[in-house]
Amino acid sequence: MDHRIVIGEGGAVRGGSARDRGEAGSAGRVVELFAGVGGFRLGLEPAGWDVIWANQWEPSTKAQHAFECYVKRFDSGVHVNEDINVVLDEIEAGVREDIPDHDLLVGGFPCQDYSVAKTLNQAHGIEGKKGVLWWAIYRILERKRPPLVFLENVDRLLKSPASQRGRDFAIMLACLADLGYLVEWRVVNAADYGFPQRRRRVFIIGHLVEEDPAWGGPMSWLLSEGVLARALPVVPHEASVVALDGTDVPNLVLKGHPAQITQEFGWGRAVTPFRTAGVMWRRAVWTLDVRARYEGPRAVLGDVLQPEEEVPERFFIPEDRLPQWRYLKGAKREERIARNGHRYFYTEGAIPFPDPLDQPSRTILTGEGGATPSRFKHVVRTPSGRYRRLTPVELERLNGFPDGWTDTGMSDGRRAFMMGNALVVGLVERVAQELRHGARRMARAVEDGRGPIEGSATIQGRSVLRLVGG
């Protein structure tokens, strides 16, 4: 694929593509959950996906800044600013109009406790913890069965909780398998594909299928045939042993009701069984560590900076505050005293100060805003020799948003918070293009009586993977 990094008008960094951009709605209809300020939608629309229904709700604050930003930037589709679990309760009670049918469900959801129990009134039912947003996704998938799912989370999902490594992701995979989804996942660092920020997230793609997939095998899907392999190419990590003849033995098989997985999975494990990439079909899991295969241009922190003369004075650090910044950023080995009187040595490594301009930035965190000295906030040295924090516009550029995207009435601190929660738009755009073209390849293959994957063999002379609704 001929992808490129584009420094757009105003310095926004996006993922370019040599493919023609899709006409609005040509790829399919989308429902977007946990929409934030619209990063998913910004990446989906250039590929022709049409977001027809979106939900965003921040329960911890009266002001709904993210939703207000989303509504201001997108004027089409239905926008819902309510607790998604309340919305679904009302739909199931028949007092609210249903979520419309759709081809793709997307959402970036938080890493929470996904443990479940069997319901008392239904032997095979699932009862997740109240307020855990994964179960809202599950309820919609169970109700609407969209052909495609595209989810995003922090990479910690693959190894949580600490007491049962990998349990939460195992529950998710089991639930998706039982609904009929073939799942692929990948831990992606945006900087590995030329973007100017080191931001690691796990992307999860689900394909609703009716029969056994006609593929070259799970590892072939993971490394070359799947959506993520086409959008974000990889090679196996040097230590990985891979069979590409379709005979791969699963690394594990998820057994039992999700409630049983909750109770039994991961005990005694020092590390998670889920590696940085994987495929799951009918609860069989193939997984291995991979590294990015990318030889294109690379953007760095210096590419997104505004000219010094355009930066408001409030972002510059006074000289008398620099020692505190240096201390917080520096390496430490200090004797400290706990509340119970116990003495111990606190140690931590150094963080570069100032941040190097010739490398991708560190990950933007939600606490990036504000003038208070911090170990984790970015600080750059200007051509004049002064030190300053990053502006909201520069944070937007690091995630690939247009300049001023979050300038909708919220404070600088809230704008920084939004970017700490956001995803890298260009990565979404690359995956969205492959979701569009991959769905079309599969649909054509079914119509022609071929295997759904170009170059793959069929099983017993027939095509055995079909997208529902495709």
C-alpha positions as a LaTeX table, in Angstrom:
\begin{tabular}{lrrr}
\hline
Residue & $x$ (\AA) & $y$ (\AA) & $z$ (\AA) \\
\hline
Met1 & 0.00 & 0.00 & 0.00 \\
Asp2 & 1.22 & 3.46 & $-0.89$ \\
His3 & 0.65 & 5.23 & 2.41 \\
Arg4 & 2.32 & 8.48 & 3.26 \\
Ile5 & 2.46 & 10.96 & 6.11 \\
Val6 & 0.86 & 14.26 & 5.20 \\
Ile7 & 1.61 & 17.51 & 6.98 \\
Gly8 & $-1.60$ & 19.33 & 6.11 \\
Glu9 & $-2.67$ & 22.93 & 6.27 \\
Gly10 & $-1.75$ & 24.34 & 9.65 \\
Gly11 & 0.57 & 21.43 & 10.39 \\
Ala12 & $-1.95$ & 18.68 & 11.13 \\
Val13 & $-0.36$ & 15.26 & 10.60 \\
Arg14 & $-2.62$ & 12.76 & 8.86 \\
Gly15 & $-2.24$ & 9.39 & 7.21 \\
Gly16 & $-2.41$ & 9.77 & 3.46 \\
Ser17 & $-3.30$ & 7.10 & 0.93 \\
Ala18 & $-2.85$ & 6.73 & $-2.77$ \\
Arg19 & $-6.35$ & 5.31 & $-3.05$ \\
Asp20 & $-9.28$ & 7.44 & $-4.09$ \\
Arg21 & $-11.26$ & 8.72 & $-1.15$ \\
Gly22 & $-14.69$ & 7.21 & $-0.80$ \\
Glu23 & $-17.91$ & 9.05 & $-1.45$ \\
Ala24 & $-19.93$ & 9.71 & 1.70 \\
Gly25 & $-21.77$ & 6.56 & 2.69 \\
Ser26 & $-20.21$ & 4.42 & $-0.05$ \\
Ala27 & $-18.47$ & 2.15 & 2.44 \\
Gly28 & $-21.44$ & 1.66 & 4.76 \\
Arg29 & $-23.31$ & 2.94 & 7.78 \\
Val30 & $-21.60$ & 3.38 & 11.16 \\
Val31 & $-22.68$ & 3.58 & 14.79 \\
Glu32 & $-20.04$ & 5.26 & 16.97 \\
Leu33 & $-19.85$ & 4.73 & 20.73 \\
Phe34 & $-17.83$ & 6.75 & 23.27 \\
Ala35 & $-17.30$ & 9.24 & 20.47 \\
Gly36 & $-15.21$ & 11.80 & 22.39 \\
Val37 & $-14.35$ & 14.74 & 20.13 \\
Gly38 & $-14.68$ & 12.67 & 16.97 \\
Gly39 & $-11.31$ & 11.08 & 16.22 \\
Phe40 & $-12.85$ & 7.86 & 14.95 \\
Arg41 & $-15.23$ & 9.74 & 12.68 \\
Leu42 & $-12.46$ & 11.94 & 11.28 \\
Gly43 & $-10.64$ & 8.79 & 10.21 \\
Leu44 & $-13.71$ & 6.95 & 8.92 \\
Glu45 & $-15.30$ & 9.60 & 6.70 \\
Pro46 & $-12.46$ & 9.91 & 4.15 \\
Ala47 & $-12.89$ & 6.18 & 3.46 \\
Gly48 & $-16.59$ & 6.65 & 2.68 \\
Trp49 & $-18.08$ & 5.51 & 5.99 \\
Asp50 & $-21.22$ & 7.38 & 7.08 \\
Val51 & $-21.75$ & 7.81 & 10.84 \\
Ile52 & $-25.50$ & 7.77 & 11.32 \\
Trp53 & $-25.72$ & 7.50 & 15.14 \\
Ala54 & $-23.21$ & 8.52 & 17.79 \\
Asn55 & $-23.13$ & 8.46 & 21.57 \\
Gln56 & $-20.91$ & 10.45 & 23.91 \\
Trp57 & $-21.45$ & 10.84 & 27.65 \\
Glu58 & $-19.07$ & 11.92 & 30.39 \\
Pro59 & $-20.58$ & 10.81 & 33.71 \\
Ser60 & $-18.09$ & 12.54 & 35.99 \\
Thr61 & $-18.79$ & 16.13 & 34.97 \\
Lys62 & $-21.81$ & 18.35 & 34.41 \\
Ala63 & $-20.21$ & 20.09 & 31.45 \\
Gln64 & $-20.19$ & 17.88 & 28.37 \\
His65 & $-17.27$ & 19.46 & 26.53 \\
Ala66 & $-16.47$ & 16.50 & 24.29 \\
Phe67 & $-20.06$ & 16.16 & 23.13 \\
Glu68 & $-20.34$ & 19.89 & 22.49 \\
Cys69 & $-17.20$ & 19.74 & 20.35 \\
Tyr70 & $-18.49$ & 16.69 & 18.47 \\
Val71 & $-21.84$ & 18.30 & 17.68 \\
Lys72 & $-20.18$ & 21.51 & 16.52 \\
Arg73 & $-17.86$ & 19.66 & 14.14 \\
Phe74 & $-20.36$ & 17.13 & 12.77 \\
Asp75 & $-23.86$ & 18.16 & 11.78 \\
Ser76 & $-25.16$ & 14.90 & 10.26 \\
Gly77 & $-26.54$ & 11.83 & 11.97 \\
Val78 & $-28.17$ & 11.39 & 15.37 \\
His79 & $-26.11$ & 12.60 & 18.36 \\
Val80 & $-27.01$ & 11.18 & 21.78 \\
Asn81 & $-25.61$ & 12.74 & 24.97 \\
Glu82 & $-26.87$ & 10.21 & 27.54 \\
Asp83 & $-25.50$ & 7.24 & 29.46 \\
Ile84 & $-25.40$ & 4.45 & 26.85 \\
Asn85 & $-26.56$ & 1.85 & 29.36 \\
Val86 & $-29.66$ & 3.95 & 30.15 \\
Val87 & $-30.27$ & 4.34 & 26.41 \\
Leu88 & $-30.10$ & 0.57 & 25.92 \\
Asp89 & $-32.35$ & $-0.09$ & 28.93 \\
Glu90 & $-34.99$ & 2.21 & 27.43 \\
Ile91 & $-34.66$ & 0.60 & 24.00 \\
Glu92 & $-35.12$ & $-2.87$ & 25.49 \\
Ala93 & $-38.10$ & $-1.60$ & 27.51 \\
Gly94 & $-39.71$ & $-0.32$ & 24.30 \\
Val95 & $-39.80$ & 3.34 & 25.36 \\
Arg96 & $-37.09$ & 4.61 & 23.01 \\
Glu97 & $-36.44$ & 4.24 & 19.29 \\
Asp98 & $-33.90$ & 1.55 & 18.50 \\
Ile99 & $-30.34$ & 2.19 & 17.34 \\
Pro100 & $-30.48$ & 1.99 & 13.53 \\
Asp101 & $-29.14$ & $-0.99$ & 11.62 \\
His102 & $-25.52$ & $-0.47$ & 10.63 \\
Asp103 & $-22.58$ & $-2.10$ & 8.87 \\
Leu104 & $-19.84$ & $-1.11$ & 11.31 \\
Leu105 & $-19.77$ & $-0.50$ & 15.05 \\
Val106 & $-16.81$ & 1.52 & 16.35 \\
Gly107 & $-15.71$ & 2.79 & 19.73 \\
Gly108 & $-12.74$ & 3.55 & 21.94 \\
Phe109 & $-13.76$ & 2.23 & 25.35 \\
Pro110 & $-11.98$ & 2.31 & 28.72 \\
Cys111 & $-10.10$ & $-0.59$ & 30.26 \\
Gln112 & $-12.36$ & $-1.72$ & 33.12 \\
Asp113 & $-13.22$ & $-4.87$ & 35.07 \\
Tyr114 & $-15.01$ & $-7.14$ & 32.56 \\
Ser115 & $-15.74$ & $-9.97$ & 34.99 \\
Val116 & $-19.16$ & $-11.59$ & 34.66 \\
Ala117 & $-21.57$ & $-13.95$ & 36.34 \\
Lys118 & $-24.33$ & $-16.14$ & 34.98 \\
Thr119 & $-27.78$ & $-14.60$ & 35.24 \\
Leu120 & $-30.22$ & $-16.30$ & 37.57 \\
Asn121 & $-33.08$ & $-16.45$ & 35.08 \\
Gln122 & $-31.11$ & $-17.63$ & 32.04 \\
Ala123 & $-28.62$ & $-20.46$ & 32.18 \\
His124 & $-26.51$ & $-19.12$ & 29.31 \\
Gly125 & $-27.03$ & $-15.43$ & 29.99 \\
Ile126 & $-24.30$ & $-12.98$ & 30.92 \\
Glu127 & $-24.40$ & $-10.36$ & 33.65 \\
Gly128 & $-21.51$ & $-7.91$ & 33.57 \\
Lys129 & $-20.68$ & $-5.37$ & 36.25 \\
Lys130 & $-22.87$ & $-2.28$ & 36.16 \\
Gly131 & $-21.32$ & 0.68 & 34.39 \\
Val132 & $-18.64$ & $-1.32$ & 32.56 \\
Leu133 & $-18.85$ & $-0.02$ & 29.01 \\
Trp134 & $-17.75$ & $-3.21$ & 27.26 \\
Trp135 & $-21.14$ & $-4.67$ & 28.15 \\
Ala136 & $-22.89$ & $-1.83$ & 26.30 \\
Ile137 & $-20.91$ & $-2.84$ & 23.21 \\
Tyr138 & $-21.87$ & $-6.46$ & 23.78 \\
Arg139 & $-25.57$ & $-5.61$ & 24.15 \\
Ile140 & $-25.56$ & $-3.74$ & 20.84 \\
Leu141 & $-23.69$ & $-6.52$ & 19.04 \\
Glu142 & $-26.10$ & $-9.09$ & 20.42 \\
Arg143 & $-29.08$ & $-7.00$ & 19.34 \\
Lys144 & $-27.96$ & $-5.61$ & 15.96 \\
Arg145 & $-25.24$ & $-8.02$ & 14.70 \\
Pro146 & $-23.33$ & $-5.55$ & 12.50 \\
Pro147 & $-21.05$ & $-7.26$ & 9.95 \\
Leu148 & $-17.97$ & $-5.37$ & 11.19 \\
Val149 & $-16.65$ & $-4.11$ & 14.53 \\
Phe150 & $-13.67$ & $-1.79$ & 15.09 \\
Leu151 & $-12.66$ & $-1.15$ & 18.71 \\
Glu152 & $-9.74$ & 0.65 & 20.35 \\
Asn153 & $-8.32$ & 0.42 & 23.86 \\
Val154 & $-5.10$ & 0.89 & 25.79 \\
Asp155 & $-2.68$ & $-2.00$ & 25.35 \\
Arg156 & $-3.00$ & $-2.78$ & 29.07 \\
Leu157 & $-6.24$ & $-4.55$ & 28.12 \\
Leu158 & $-4.27$ & $-7.59$ & 26.96 \\
Lys159 & $-2.72$ & $-8.20$ & 30.37 \\
Ser160 & $-5.28$ & $-7.08$ & 32.93 \\
Pro161 & $-6.06$ & $-7.63$ & 35.69 \\
Ala162 & $-2.74$ & $-8.09$ & 37.45 \\
Ser163 & $-4.09$ & $-10.98$ & 39.52 \\
Gln164 & $-5.30$ & $-12.95$ & 36.44 \\
Arg165 & $-3.17$ & $-11.93$ & 33.48 \\
Gly166 & $-5.24$ & $-11.73$ & 30.27 \\
Arg167 & $-8.57$ & $-12.58$ & 31.89 \\
Asp168 & $-10.45$ & $-9.49$ & 30.70 \\
Phe169 & $-9.40$ & $-9.89$ & 27.07 \\
Ala170 & $-10.23$ & $-13.60$ & 27.24 \\
Ile171 & $-13.76$ & $-12.71$ & 28.35 \\
Met172 & $-14.10$ & $-10.27$ & 25.46 \\
Leu173 & $-12.87$ & $-12.79$ & 22.91 \\
Ala174 & $-15.16$ & $-15.52$ & 24.23 \\
Cys175 & $-18.16$ & $-13.20$ & 24.04 \\
Leu176 & $-17.32$ & $-12.14$ & 20.49 \\
Ala177 & $-16.77$ & $-15.76$ & 19.46 \\
Asp178 & $-20.15$ & $-16.78$ & 20.84 \\
Leu179 & $-21.80$ & $-14.01$ & 18.80 \\
Gly180 & $-20.17$ & $-15.36$ & 15.63 \\
Tyr181 & $-17.27$ & $-12.97$ & 15.17 \\
Leu182 & $-13.84$ & $-13.77$ & 13.81 \\
Val183 & $-11.50$ & $-11.39$ & 15.65 \\
Glu184 & $-8.09$ & $-9.96$ & 14.82 \\
Trp185 & $-6.14$ & $-7.64$ & 17.11 \\
Arg186 & $-2.91$ & $-5.70$ & 17.08 \\
Val187 & $-0.97$ & $-3.46$ & 19.46 \\
Val188 & $-0.02$ & $-0.45$ & 17.33 \\
Asn189 & 2.51 & 2.28 & 18.11 \\
Ala190 & 1.66 & 5.27 & 15.90 \\
Ala191 & 5.33 & 6.29 & 15.64 \\
Asp192 & 6.14 & 2.93 & 14.02 \\
Tyr193 & 4.07 & 4.02 & 11.01 \\
Gly194 & 5.57 & 7.47 & 10.64 \\
Phe195 & 3.34 & 9.52 & 12.93 \\
Pro196 & 4.93 & 12.07 & 15.29 \\
Gln197 & 3.76 & 10.53 & 18.58 \\
Arg198 & 4.71 & 7.33 & 20.38 \\
Arg199 & 1.20 & 6.20 & 21.26 \\
Arg200 & 0.46 & 2.51 & 21.82 \\
Arg201 & $-3.09$ & 1.25 & 21.52 \\
Val202 & $-4.71$ & $-2.09$ & 20.77 \\
Phe203 & $-6.98$ & $-2.22$ & 17.70 \\
Ile204 & $-9.61$ & $-4.96$ & 17.62 \\
Ile205 & $-11.46$ & $-5.90$ & 14.43 \\
Gly206 & $-14.43$ & $-8.26$ & 14.37 \\
His207 & $-15.92$ & $-9.89$ & 11.26 \\
Leu208 & $-19.35$ & $-11.52$ & 11.58 \\
Val209 & $-19.12$ & $-14.78$ & 9.65 \\
Glu210 & $-21.50$ & $-17.62$ & 8.94 \\
Glu211 & $-19.19$ & $-20.54$ & 8.22 \\
Asp212 & $-15.55$ & $-21.60$ & 8.50 \\
Pro213 & $-13.30$ & $-19.01$ & 6.86 \\
Ala214 & $-11.63$ & $-19.91$ & 3.57 \\
Trp215 & $-8.25$ & $-18.50$ & 4.44 \\
Gly216 & $-4.61$ & $-19.37$ & 4.14 \\
Gly217 & $-4.60$ & $-20.06$ & 7.86 \\
Pro218 & $-4.78$ & $-17.84$ & 10.94 \\
Met219 & $-1.14$ & $-16.74$ & 10.76 \\
Ser220 & $-1.48$ & $-15.88$ & 7.09 \\
Trp221 & $-4.50$ & $-13.77$ & 8.04 \\
Leu222 & $-2.55$ & $-12.14$ & 10.83 \\
Leu223 & 0.52 & $-11.36$ & 8.70 \\
Ser224 & $-0.86$ & $-10.66$ & 5.23 \\
Glu225 & $-4.55$ & $-11.25$ & 4.57 \\
Gly226 & $-6.42$ & $-9.56$ & 7.42 \\
Val227 & $-7.60$ & $-5.98$ & 7.65 \\
Leu228 & $-4.90$ & $-4.95$ & 10.11 \\
Ala229 & $-2.15$ & $-6.71$ & 8.14 \\
Arg230 & $-3.12$ & $-4.80$ & 5.00 \\
Ala231 & $-3.56$ & $-1.47$ & 6.73 \\
Leu232 & $-0.56$ & $-1.65$ & 9.05 \\
Pro233 & 1.94 & $-4.22$ & 7.71 \\
Val234 & 4.02 & $-6.28$ & 10.12 \\
Val235 & 6.55 & $-9.10$ & 10.20 \\
Pro236 & 6.95 & $-11.66$ & 12.98 \\
His237 & 9.25 & $-10.78$ & 15.81 \\
Glu238 & 12.61 & $-12.47$ & 15.41 \\
Ala239 & 11.84 & $-14.90$ & 18.23 \\
Ser240 & 8.51 & $-16.04$ & 16.73 \\
Val241 & 8.08 & $-19.33$ & 14.88 \\
Val242 & 5.30 & $-19.15$ & 12.31 \\
Ala243 & 3.74 & $-21.78$ & 10.05 \\
Leu244 & 2.16 & $-20.28$ & 6.93 \\
Asp245 & 0.69 & $-23.45$ & 5.47 \\
Gly246 & $-2.63$ & $-23.23$ & 7.30 \\
Thr247 & $-1.71$ & $-25.91$ & 9.83 \\
Asp248 & $-1.05$ & $-23.60$ & 12.74 \\
Val249 & $-1.94$ & $-25.08$ & 16.11 \\
Pro250 & $-3.80$ & $-22.62$ & 18.37 \\
Asn251 & $-1.85$ & $-21.14$ & 21.24 \\
Leu252 & $-4.90$ & $-21.61$ & 23.45 \\
Val253 & $-8.59$ & $-22.37$ & 23.32 \\
Leu254 & $-11.02$ & $-20.43$ & 25.49 \\
Lys255 & $-13.25$ & $-22.90$ & 27.30 \\
Gly256 & $-16.35$ & $-22.49$ & 29.40 \\
His257 & $-18.97$ & $-19.84$ & 30.02 \\
Pro258 & $-17.57$ & $-16.29$ & 30.43 \\
Ala259 & $-18.41$ & $-16.63$ & 34.10 \\
Gln260 & $-16.12$ & $-19.66$ & 34.29 \\
Ile261 & $-13.39$ & $-17.74$ & 32.47 \\
Thr262 & $-13.86$ & $-14.97$ & 35.07 \\
Gln263 & $-13.20$ & $-17.41$ & 37.86 \\
Glu264 & $-10.45$ & $-19.56$ & 36.34 \\
Phe265 & $-8.49$ & $-17.80$ & 33.58 \\
Gly266 & $-4.98$ & $-16.54$ & 34.24 \\
Trp267 & $-4.38$ & $-17.68$ & 37.80 \\
Gly268 & $-0.69$ & $-18.22$ & 38.39 \\
Arg269 & 0.38 & $-16.56$ & 35.16 \\
Ala270 & 3.26 & $-14.12$ & 35.42 \\
Val271 & 2.56 & $-12.79$ & 31.92 \\
Thr272 & $-0.45$ & $-12.65$ & 29.64 \\
Pro273 & $-0.80$ & $-15.31$ & 26.94 \\
Phe274 & $-1.96$ & $-12.63$ & 24.47 \\
Arg275 & 0.88 & $-11.22$ & 22.40 \\
Thr276 & 0.97 & $-8.01$ & 20.36 \\
Ala277 & $-1.02$ & $-9.54$ & 17.48 \\
Gly278 & $-3.53$ & $-12.33$ & 17.21 \\
Val279 & $-6.52$ & $-13.98$ & 15.57 \\
Met280 & $-9.45$ & $-15.72$ & 17.25 \\
Trp281 & $-12.04$ & $-17.94$ & 15.58 \\
Arg282 & $-14.55$ & $-20.10$ & 17.43 \\
Arg283 & $-12.60$ & $-19.55$ & 20.65 \\
Ala284 & $-9.33$ & $-20.87$ & 19.22 \\
Val285 & $-6.60$ & $-18.24$ & 19.61 \\
Trp286 & $-3.42$ & $-17.79$ & 17.58 \\
Thr287 & $-1.11$ & $-15.06$ & 18.83 \\
Leu288 & 2.49 & $-13.89$ & 18.44 \\
Asp289 & 4.67 & $-10.82$ & 18.79 \\
Val290 & 5.19 & $-8.75$ & 15.65 \\
Arg291 & 7.03 & $-5.62$ & 14.62 \\
Ala292 & 6.00 & $-2.94$ & 12.14 \\
Arg293 & 7.05 & $-3.16$ & 8.50 \\
Tyr294 & 7.18 & 0.44 & 7.36 \\
Glu295 & 9.71 & 2.26 & 5.20 \\
Gly296 & 7.89 & 5.52 & 4.51 \\
Pro297 & 8.51 & 9.06 & 5.75 \\
Arg298 & 8.51 & 9.75 & 9.46 \\
Ala299 & 7.21 & 12.86 & 11.20 \\
Val300 & 8.70 & 14.10 & 14.49 \\
Leu301 & 7.74 & 16.46 & 17.27 \\
Gly302 & 9.48 & 19.40 & 15.60 \\
Asp303 & 7.20 & 19.06 & 12.56 \\
Val304 & 4.08 & 20.06 & 14.50 \\
Leu305 & 5.40 & 23.07 & 16.45 \\
Gln306 & 3.96 & 26.51 & 15.92 \\
Pro307 & 6.36 & 29.42 & 15.27 \\
Glu308 & 7.62 & 30.85 & 18.55 \\
Glu309 & 6.08 & 34.24 & 17.87 \\
Glu310 & 2.60 & 32.67 & 17.58 \\
Val311 & 2.73 & 30.96 & 20.98 \\
Pro312 & 0.89 & 32.81 & 23.79 \\
Glu313 & 3.09 & 33.88 & 26.71 \\
Arg314 & 1.19 & 31.66 & 29.18 \\
Phe315 & 2.83 & 28.57 & 27.66 \\
Phe316 & 6.38 & 29.75 & 28.41 \\
Ile317 & 8.01 & 28.60 & 31.65 \\
Pro318 & 9.42 & 31.34 & 33.90 \\
Glu319 & 13.12 & 31.01 & 34.62 \\
Asp320 & 12.55 & 30.60 & 38.35 \\
Arg321 & 10.34 & 27.54 & 37.74 \\
Leu322 & 12.83 & 25.65 & 35.59 \\
Pro323 & 14.66 & 23.99 & 38.54 \\
Gln324 & 11.43 & 22.34 & 39.64 \\
Trp325 & 10.76 & 21.07 & 36.13 \\
Arg326 & 14.31 & 19.70 & 35.91 \\
Tyr327 & 13.95 & 17.94 & 39.26 \\
Leu328 & 10.68 & 16.28 & 38.27 \\
Lys329 & 12.07 & 15.16 & 34.92 \\
Gly330 & 15.37 & 13.91 & 36.34 \\
Ala331 & 16.49 & 10.51 & 37.63 \\
Lys332 & 15.98 & 9.92 & 41.37 \\
Arg333 & 17.15 & 7.63 & 44.12 \\
Glu334 & 15.85 & 9.14 & 47.33 \\
Glu335 & 15.24 & 7.81 & 50.81 \\
Arg336 & 11.60 & 8.29 & 51.77 \\
Ile337 & 9.47 & 7.42 & 54.77 \\
Ala338 & 6.11 & 5.69 & 54.45 \\
Arg339 & 3.13 & 6.56 & 56.65 \\
Asn340 & 3.88 & 3.59 & 58.88 \\
Gly341 & 7.42 & 4.84 & 59.43 \\
His342 & 9.08 & 2.39 & 57.07 \\
Arg343 & 12.12 & 3.82 & 55.28 \\
Tyr344 & 12.67 & 2.93 & 51.62 \\
Phe345 & 14.48 & 4.19 & 48.52 \\
Tyr346 & 12.35 & 5.67 & 45.75 \\
Thr347 & 13.92 & 5.36 & 42.29 \\
Glu348 & 12.89 & 6.42 & 38.80 \\
Gly349 & 14.68 & 7.07 & 35.54 \\
Ala350 & 15.08 & 10.36 & 33.78 \\
Ile351 & 12.74 & 11.79 & 31.14 \\
Pro352 & 14.42 & 13.92 & 28.45 \\
Phe353 & 14.31 & 17.62 & 29.25 \\
Pro354 & 13.58 & 19.33 & 26.99 \\
Asp355 & 11.80 & 16.89 & 24.69 \\
Pro356 & 13.87 & 16.19 & 21.56 \\
Leu357 & 12.44 & 17.76 & 18.43 \\
Asp358 & 13.99 & 15.26 & 16.03 \\
Gln359 & 12.07 & 12.27 & 17.41 \\
Pro360 & 8.38 & 11.38 & 17.81 \\
Ser361 & 6.89 & 12.80 & 20.99 \\
Arg362 & 6.10 & 10.82 & 24.09 \\
Thr363 & 2.46 & 9.81 & 24.61 \\
Ile364 & 0.05 & 12.66 & 25.33 \\
Leu365 & $-1.61$ & 12.06 & 28.72 \\
Thr366 & $-4.86$ & 13.57 & 30.00 \\
Gly367 & $-2.90$ & 15.71 & 32.50 \\
Glu368 & $-0.91$ & 17.45 & 29.76 \\
Gly369 & $-2.59$ & 20.82 & 30.30 \\
Gly370 & $-1.91$ & 23.49 & 32.90 \\
Ala371 & 1.17 & 25.42 & 34.01 \\
Thr372 & 1.94 & 23.32 & 37.11 \\
Pro373 & 5.34 & 21.60 & 36.77 \\
Ser374 & 5.01 & 17.92 & 35.93 \\
Arg375 & 7.20 & 14.96 & 35.09 \\
Phe376 & 4.96 & 13.88 & 32.21 \\
Lys377 & 4.07 & 17.11 & 30.42 \\
His378 & 5.99 & 17.92 & 27.26 \\
Val379 & 8.48 & 20.81 & 27.30 \\
Val380 & 10.33 & 22.10 & 24.25 \\
Arg381 & 13.19 & 24.57 & 23.87 \\
Thr382 & 12.47 & 27.36 & 21.41 \\
Pro383 & 14.96 & 28.87 & 18.93 \\
Ser384 & 15.42 & 31.82 & 21.32 \\
Gly385 & 16.44 & 29.45 & 24.12 \\
Arg386 & 13.25 & 29.72 & 26.17 \\
Tyr387 & 11.34 & 26.69 & 27.45 \\
Arg388 & 7.63 & 26.18 & 26.96 \\
Arg389 & 4.81 & 23.69 & 27.13 \\
Leu390 & 2.93 & 22.46 & 24.08 \\
Thr391 & $-0.14$ & 24.39 & 22.93 \\
Pro392 & $-3.56$ & 22.80 & 22.34 \\
Val393 & $-3.03$ & 23.18 & 18.59 \\
Glu394 & 0.25 & 21.25 & 18.77 \\
Leu395 & $-1.42$ & 18.50 & 20.79 \\
Glu396 & $-4.15$ & 18.32 & 18.16 \\
Arg397 & $-1.52$ & 18.00 & 15.45 \\
Leu398 & 0.21 & 15.15 & 17.29 \\
Asn399 & $-3.04$ & 13.18 & 17.07 \\
Gly400 & $-3.78$ & 14.26 & 13.49 \\
Phe401 & $-6.71$ & 16.59 & 14.26 \\
Pro402 & $-7.20$ & 19.84 & 12.30 \\
Asp403 & $-5.90$ & 22.97 & 14.02 \\
Gly404 & $-8.39$ & 24.38 & 16.52 \\
Trp405 & $-10.59$ & 21.29 & 16.49 \\
Thr406 & $-11.22$ & 21.47 & 20.24 \\
Asp407 & $-11.42$ & 25.28 & 20.35 \\
Thr408 & $-15.15$ & 25.19 & 21.06 \\
Gly409 & $-15.32$ & 27.09 & 24.33 \\
Met410 & $-13.41$ & 24.78 & 26.65 \\
Ser411 & $-10.26$ & 25.77 & 28.55 \\
Asp412 & $-6.70$ & 24.96 & 27.45 \\
Gly413 & $-6.57$ & 22.29 & 30.15 \\
Arg414 & $-9.72$ & 20.60 & 28.92 \\
Arg415 & $-8.48$ & 20.74 & 25.33 \\
Ala416 & $-5.32$ & 18.97 & 26.44 \\
Phe417 & $-7.43$ & 16.43 & 28.35 \\
Met418 & $-9.39$ & 15.66 & 25.18 \\
Met419 & $-6.19$ & 14.97 & 23.26 \\
Gly420 & $-4.94$ & 12.75 & 26.07 \\
Asn421 & $-8.05$ & 10.63 & 25.54 \\
Ala422 & $-8.02$ & 10.77 & 21.74 \\
Leu423 & $-6.61$ & 8.40 & 19.16 \\
Val424 & $-4.33$ & 9.04 & 16.20 \\
Val425 & $-6.67$ & 9.87 & 13.34 \\
Gly426 & $-4.34$ & 8.73 & 10.57 \\
Leu427 & $-4.17$ & 5.20 & 11.95 \\
Val428 & $-7.97$ & 4.98 & 11.97 \\
Glu429 & $-8.08$ & 6.23 & 8.38 \\
Arg430 & $-5.72$ & 3.47 & 7.24 \\
Val431 & $-7.79$ & 0.77 & 8.94 \\
Ala432 & $-11.04$ & 2.33 & 7.67 \\
Gln433 & $-9.78$ & 2.13 & 4.08 \\
Glu434 & $-9.03$ & $-1.55$ & 4.48 \\
Leu435 & $-12.36$ & $-2.25$ & 6.16 \\
Arg436 & $-14.02$ & $-0.69$ & 3.14 \\
His437 & $-11.94$ & $-2.48$ & 0.50 \\
Gly438 & $-11.81$ & $-5.74$ & 2.44 \\
Ala439 & $-15.59$ & $-5.88$ & 2.74 \\
Arg440 & $-15.88$ & $-5.29$ & $-0.99$ \\
Arg441 & $-13.35$ & $-8.04$ & $-1.77$ \\
Met442 & $-15.28$ & $-10.49$ & 0.38 \\
Ala443 & $-18.62$ & $-9.50$ & $-1.15$ \\
Arg444 & $-17.25$ & $-9.93$ & $-4.69$ \\
Ala445 & $-15.74$ & $-13.28$ & $-3.76$ \\
Val446 & $-19.07$ & $-14.58$ & $-2.50$ \\
Glu447 & $-20.87$ & $-13.35$ & $-5.64$ \\
Asp448 & $-18.25$ & $-15.00$ & $-7.88$ \\
Gly449 & $-18.19$ & $-18.24$ & $-5.92$ \\
Arg450 & $-14.53$ & $-17.74$ & $-4.96$ \\
Gly451 & $-12.80$ & $-17.75$ & $-1.61$ \\
Pro452 & $-13.23$ & $-14.34$ & 0.06 \\
Ile453 & $-9.52$ & $-13.61$ & 0.30 \\
Glu454 & $-7.58$ & $-12.86$ & $-2.87$ \\
Gly455 & $-5.20$ & $-15.71$ & $-3.61$ \\
Ser456 & $-6.53$ & $-18.01$ & $-0.90$ \\
Ala457 & $-7.75$ & $-21.53$ & $-1.38$ \\
Thr458 & $-11.29$ & $-22.67$ & $-0.78$ \\
Ile459 & $-12.12$ & $-25.64$ & 1.40 \\
Gln460 & $-13.52$ & $-28.65$ & $-0.50$ \\
Gly461 & $-14.06$ & $-26.45$ & $-3.54$ \\
Arg462 & $-16.46$ & $-24.00$ & $-1.97$ \\
Ser463 & $-16.43$ & $-20.53$ & $-0.46$ \\
Val464 & $-16.99$ & $-20.85$ & 3.24 \\
Leu465 & $-16.65$ & $-17.38$ & 4.68 \\
Arg466 & $-19.49$ & $-14.96$ & 4.17 \\
Leu467 & $-20.17$ & $-11.63$ & 5.83 \\
Val468 & $-23.72$ & $-11.39$ & 7.12 \\
Gly469 & $-25.34$ & $-8.57$ & 5.20 \\
Gly470 & $-22.42$ & $-8.53$ & 2.71 \\
\hline
\end{tabular}
